[in-house]
Amino acid sequence: MPDKLRELQELFTVEASKYQVFPLDNDILSRILAPRPSYTAGRTDFTYLRELTGTPNSDAPNILTKSYTITAEVEVPAGGGTELS
């Protein structure tokens, strides 16, 4: 169906231009190494108010090859705390 293929190719070109996806390339390494926007970039203070599980790297401070301090304020109820498992 060469006519349908041509129609879809033209539609792709229109939509790709509209959403600025050109140039297309298959250079995976440059995309992996390209800096990404980061919510944590430049931040030095992080406050977590609940239990954290599975925090993505983009939402956590980068502690690799850096000195850091962790400070925790803990409130223990009068009857004592419960053990977490």
Protein Blocks (a to p, Z undefined) as FASTA:
>chain_A
ZZlmmmmmmmmmmmmmmnopaccdfbfklmmmpccddfkgoiabdcdfbdcehiafklpc
cfehiacdddddddddfkopaddZZ
